Amino acid sequence: MSTKVDLNNIMDITGAEAALIADHEGNLIESVNVEYDKNIAAMIQMAFTMNRDLSKDIGNGDLEQVFARSSDGFFVANKLQSNHIIMLLSKDNSKLGMLLKMLSTISK
């Protein structure tokens, strides 16, 4: 990855509780506070790929982000450059705006 992303700094700024970067093949690049991080990296890459294909099939253009909310929080996964995916997780729904703003900033 040509630009270094500081996951700890991102977590401090946004209040995210965990963060992960995977490559386009689902290999773990880096993680902070993610249990089973290699498995999560593979799963987020697969989810991103499936949603990217769905977005193209329904004519919605190129997928840039996947968002999922559950009863105990949410995660957001974003394209990071052309070959990586970054995922941020939080249990506090009020932090969504800050996470989205940060992802928009670092994904450009």
Long-range contacts (C-beta under 8 A, 24 or more apart in sequence): 1-29, 1-80, 1-81, 1-83, 1-84, 2-81, 3-81, 5-30, 5-80, 5-86, 5-106, 7-31, 7-32, 8-32, 10-88, 10-102, 10-106, 11-88, 13-98, 13-102, 14-88, 14-90, 14-95, 14-98, 14-99, 14-102, 15-90, 15-92, 15-95, 15-98, 16-88, 16-89, 16-90, 16-95, 16-99, 17-73, 17-89, 17-90, 17-91, 18-88, 18-89, 19-86, 19-87, 19-88, 19-89, 20-44, 20-86, 20-87, 21-80, 21-84, 21-85, 21-86, 21-87, 22-84, 22-85, 22-87, 23-83, 23-84, 23-85, 24-82, 24-83, 24-84, 24-85, 29-84, 34-89, 40-87, 44-77, 44-85, 44-87, 45-85, 47-77, 48-77, 48-79, 48-85, 64-107, 65-103, 69-93, 76-100, 76-103, 78-103, 78-107, 79-107, 80-106, 80-107, 81-107
